[in-house]
Amino acid sequence: MSSTSQSDSSAQPEPTPRQVDHALIRKALEGEEDAFGDLVRRYEKRAKHVARKMVPTDEDAQDLTQEAFLRVFKNLERFDFQHDFSTWLFRIVTNLCIDHLRKRRPTQSTSTEDEDGPGQIDLPDPSQALPSDALESRETGDEVRACLEALAPHFQSVLVLRELEGLPCTEIAEIVGATHVTVRWRLHRGRKLFQEEWERRTRLAQARLRPNEGSDWGLLEEGEEA
């Protein structure tokens, strides 16, 4: 009985994901190639998932994910052990995606590009879901992606990280390099713009399904609002 109790008390607790990551980084810095490979395997799928929600094709997401891990490898000695590896990685992935989107869309409509500040509004609870439903409960992934792609990159990134990845605002702030208040503002404004884009696309789809109802002027006006 006593030997069992002694055995239980000497058992080591399971390491946390952060501890595992930090141990792998230290081994990689000491020259163990397999350690960095383990890091990649731990996060590659999730990193690509984040990228795919921000860029239009699987090929883009794959390329940006590979570029992110290449940058991690080149700058591993600069990693700050006061932070989570995942936060650092997702910051690199997100920044690469934002740069990619801005190169594809050098100009942005005023409906999706906004003042990047909270102004004087009363910010809502950041845990509040998107109007009508959360992103993941939308009817199809393609429609969700189309609405996200209509938003400015700084709105798109926080919505993906919050609504699809479920990250807290504090971690999102670290990833995108913004203050907690700015992240809450971007979530507030991004949710509103997403909902407006969703409703606009729904109206257009309904109009196309009812071509004989009303005049062609109605369809023309809807198209001009896009």
N, C-alpha and C positions, 0 to 999 in steps of 0.2 A: 504494500500500500504506500509506504513511504517512498519507495523507489519510483513508483508511478508519479507521485506528486513532484518528486525532484526532477523527473524527466520533463513533466509538463512545464514546470517553472523555468527550465533551461531552454525551452524551445524558442527560437528566434521568430519574431513577427515577420510576416511577408513584407518585402520592400514595396514602397509606394511607386507608382509609375514615374514620379519625378526622380526618385532615388535610382531607379533602374536606368532612366535616361542619362542622368549625371554620371553614373558609373560607366556607361557605354562611351560617353563623350571623353571621359578621362582615359579610358583604354585606347580610344581612337587617337587621342593626342599623344599617347605613348607609342603609337605606331602599329597598333593592332588593326589591320584592315577589316577583319571580320566584324569588329565592333561597329564601325560605321555602316557596314552592310546591314547589321541588325537594326540600327536606327532607321535606316531607309525602309526596311520591311515593316517596322512598327508604325510608320506614319505615311507611307507612300499612298495607300488607298484613300486615307482621309484627306490628305493634301490635294490629291487629284479631284476628290469630290468637291472640295471648296472651289478649286479652280474651275471645274466644269459648270458650277452654278453661276459663274461670272463671265465666262467666255463662250462663244457660240458653238464650238466644235470640240469633239473628243480629242482631235489631233492637237488643237491649241492647248487644251488642258494638259495633255501628256507632255507637250514641249515645255510648257511653263513650269510644270511640276519637276521635270528633269533639271531645268535651269535653276529652280529654287534649291534643289539638293546640291547642285554644283556650287552654288554660292555658299551654302552652308559648309560644304567641305573646304572651300578656299578660306573661309573666315572662322573656322571652328575654334581657333586659338583665341578669338575675341569673344567667345560666348561668356555671358555673365551668369555665373552659377547661382546668383540670387533670384533668377527667374526660371520659369518652366521652358524646356526646349520647345514644346508645342507652340507656345506663344511666339517665340522667336521665328520658328519655321512658318507659321501662318502669317506673320507680318511680312516675311519675304514673299510668300505666295501671293498674298493680297496686293502688295505693291507692284509685283510683276503683272498681275492681272489688270490693275488700274492703268498702268503704263500702256499695256497692250490695247485696252479699250480706248484710251485717249488717242493713240496713234491711228486707230481705225475710225474714230469719230472726232476729228479735230474741231468741229463745231457742234454745239449742242443747242437744242431748242430751249427757249426761255421757260417752257412748261416743266422741264426736267432739271434745269440748272438753276440753283437757288442760292441766295445769300447763305454762306456757311456760318451761321451763328444763330443762337436761340432768340435774339431780340428780347421782347418783353412778354412773350407768351407763357402760359402756364403749362409746363411740360408734364405729360402724362406719365403714369407708371410704366417703366420700360418693360416690365413683364407682361404688359397687356398684349394680346394677340392682334394680328392685323384685322382691320375691319372685315366683318362677315365670317372670316375663318383664317386660320394660320396658313402659311404658304404650303406646307406639306399636305393640307387637306383640299387643295385646289383640284379641279377635275383632271387636268393633265399636266405633266411636267413641261411639255413644249409650250403651253400657254403661259405657264408661270415664268418660264425662261424668257419668253418674248416680252412680257411685261417688265421683268427685271432689266432686260437689255435696253428698254426705253428710258431708264433712269440714268442720271449722272453717276459715274463710277463711285463717288464717295457715298451716295445713298445706297447704291447696289451692294457695296462691300459690307456695310453694317447690317443690312437686312439679311444677307446670306449668313453672316457669322452669328447673328442673333436668332433668326427665325428657323434657319435650316440646320445650323450646327449647335444651337442651344447654348452658346457661350454667354457668360455674364458680361454686363456692360464694362466692368472694370478691366476684364481681360481684353475685350474688344478695343478699349481705349489704348491699351498697350500695343495691340497689334497694328492699329491704324495710325498710331502716333498722335492721338488727339486727347483732349480732356474728357472726363466723364460727362460733363454737361454737354459738350459738343456731340458726343456719341448719342446721348438721349435726344438731342435736337434732330440729328440726322435720322434716327429711328422714327421720331414723330413725323417729320416731314416726308421721309421715304415711304412710310406706311400710307400716308395720305395720297402721295403721287402714284403709288402702286395701285391703290384702290381706284383712283380716277382713271388710270390707264386700263385697268381690268374692265371697268364699266364702259369705257369708250369702245373697247374691242367687242364687248358683249352687244352693245347697241348696233355696231356695224354688222356683226354676224346675224343678228335678228333681222336687220333690214334686208340683208341678202337673201334670207330665207323667205321673205315676204315681198318679192319684187313687184307684185301687182297692187300692193296696198300703198296708197298715197302716190305722190308724183315723183318723177326723177329728181326734182329739185331737192327733195328731202335727203336723198342719197348723196347728192352733190354737196349739200351743206355739211353732212356728216363727214365726207371725205376731206373737206376744207378745214375741219376742226382738228384733224390729225396732226 
